[in-house]
Amino acid sequence: MITEHLANRDLRATFATGDLPSSARVVIVGGGIVGASVAYHLVRLGVGDVVVLERGHLTNGTTWHAAGLVAQVRGTHALTELSKVNADVYERLPAETGVETGFRRVGALTVARTEARMQELLYAVGLARDAGVPAEVLEPADVKRHWPPAAIGDVVGGTLFPTDGTVNPGDAALALATGANAGGATFVEGVRVTGFRLRGPEGARVPSVEAVVTDRGVIECDHAVVAAGLWTSEVARMAGVSISLFPAEHVWVMTKEAPGAEESLPILRDLDGYLYVRHYRGRYVIGAFEPRGKPRAPAAIDVGGFVEFGADWDHFAPVLAAARQRLPELEGLEFEHYLRAPESFTPDSNFHLGETPEVRRLYVAAGFNSQGIIYAPGAGAALAEWIVEGRPTRDLAEVDVARSGGWQNNRAWLGERTGEMLGRLYAMHWPALQPATARGVRRTPLWDRLDQAGAVFGEAAGWERANWFAIDEATRDYGYSFDRPNWFAPVGEEGRAAREGAALFDLSTYSKFMVEGAGALAGLQRLFTSDLDVPCGRVVYTLACNERGGIEMDPTVTRLGEDRFLVAAPTLAQRRTEMLLRAGLPREATVTDVTSGFAVLLLTGPRAREVLSATTDTALSNEAFPFMAAREADVAWARAWLLRLSYVGELGWELWVPTEFAADLHDKLVAAGAEAGMRHAGFFAFDALRLERGFRSWGHDMGPLDDPFAAGLGFTVAEKDADFVGREALKAVRGASRTRRLVSVRMAGAGPTLWHGESVLVDGERRGFVTSGAFGPTLNAPVGLAWIESDEPITQEWLQRCMIEVEIRGEAFAAEASLRPYYDPGGVRLRS
């Protein structure tokens, strides 16, 4: 019989914890379930020289008070790949290690109170089926059959994942630790990390970890991992590394014995009530992810371990009311335990995993947003593979440590945002959902102008960006929908303006770097795939690849002078791009982050030349100013760099100007564009237009596991004299037939909108998924990009022979796929 344990403070290792060694191949800071998983998977890969350091006792931080829910499907395909292994790992560990995990495959049932929530649940069913995880769609009567104690009067439907389950959190961590110890890993309790020793060999721009410093001595190491839970940010600061996470209170309560609490009950999630319920020894455990959580500053949390804050029934009251509505039996039950303890949350609700940008071979696995039990097996395996292979072996872009800027470790900002992020786990996951708290921290120089023009702002890396421009004040807010949100009409008008007349976009949030010096050209030639030894005044779209040929970034590089280059990358990639440049360039090249120094305006559309001509005497004809050219010129009253390119696929120029000149330049462009009907346009239109044209976005459509040829970007890989990172790997696949490719997809007719993650069916089989989607205003149909896999080479002819469908929230819709974009495939309009 499996024994269940929750909030287990009496857990002790079945093996002897060791003394502090003087060296190890890998040192892991943190003895919770994540640190134990990393050690366990390192050992399974043959790395036995591992030391795990724990300040108190194993599992005494967050692991001990987890509710033990095991879910195999998360919100995206990449995250589901990390989570779906958990049940199998917890199930096999007892036979392997002799330590019972308490894992029980009771299943997980989620109910929907609204049709919108049901649509969200159907999307998760598609993810499950793509991943090979069993999933069932339930009618209200089915819910009652699986959960007899539940009231279903307000339920419109539900889903059941029958192979999900529950586990004893502390026991599961101990099983992983026992397996790691059996393979050679040493666990040391009662040791406090006080710092890191870094080294910077000759020629290196980025230091590497050399040793971990503790209050009991120094451990030299090749790699170090910080998996210290809510203390991770504090520990990482000792190495000069920023990790944005913050503690908040997480609550569950346990009833006394309940007649309806049968052992066979699946986990019950009522997301609209912000609660979950699980069986525990004839009792109910009710947990909350309330809309407004309670952050706790790290300094206010006792470091002694096994921390509880005591009951707060007033705060829990709204969730308890919702729970009683769902389970009327609770009205007559008393409570045995109120568990209120700290867990760590991140600003975007995704955890942090991977190598830190600032220090080589220093890794982080933390910020699991109360999902450490769910992710620990997969995250531990992914990080162990990264350490052993020297590169990521899985798609980790969503959880990459480098996605968060250094400024996002500001404690005051984190404290405000964290209260919202706790509840975000169970809130409606609308497409384009915007955070409501900690807003306005980064604003472009044109924020007030755009605000006056009716901008509806969204957040990206803390920036306030205009997502669209409202037609009137009554619609100047987000009206979310899975199909036609309230921005559908204005975004369409903005798109048509860009296609038929002229549109003005504020792209000031781009990540921008100046690379200068004697080593600039040679360094960039080594780092990027394209030939950058071009005449001054040329823009090159290029890729940074890893040694395996995977795409690490896709910037534009503009040669401003003989030894002066401007590198522009996506907004969300500022920290990552700086890491790539500083780590990849020689000391003879200086790297300066000029993101805040330049505003960028994109003037685009068939009448863009007409509008721009009214503000400059620079010749703008195709002969004088060809596509992908760059010129420094006077525009209105500003001196600007003009770059002839447009990510939306039309004639256009990016105007790069020092920030203090931006507002005046904007005003004069608006005045000049009035006769041409120029209008402001936002990022929703920007994204829809780039998808019509088939333009890729790093981190969404491609990443470090995807090579340029599979991604449709083989033209960026030059056969140049200069060597570059990934050259040999890319040479081996150039011209090879591909059974996995990134393709454009278009729905047949103006059906449901594509967003992200929808399953692609090829001749009725699940063969891929959409990476980015939108409603194409020019095509008058949903359009996007998708990865497709096949048993035979994917060619244009093959795609035309196949029956393509896209499954949108449980229903398959006719579509088509192409290796070429559906709008202006030859790029004529860009060059017109």
Summary of the structure (lengths in Angstrom):
residues: 832
radius of gyration: 27.3
end to end distance: 74.4
largest distance: 84.3
contacts: 3087
relative contact order: 0.09
helix: 29%
strand: 28%
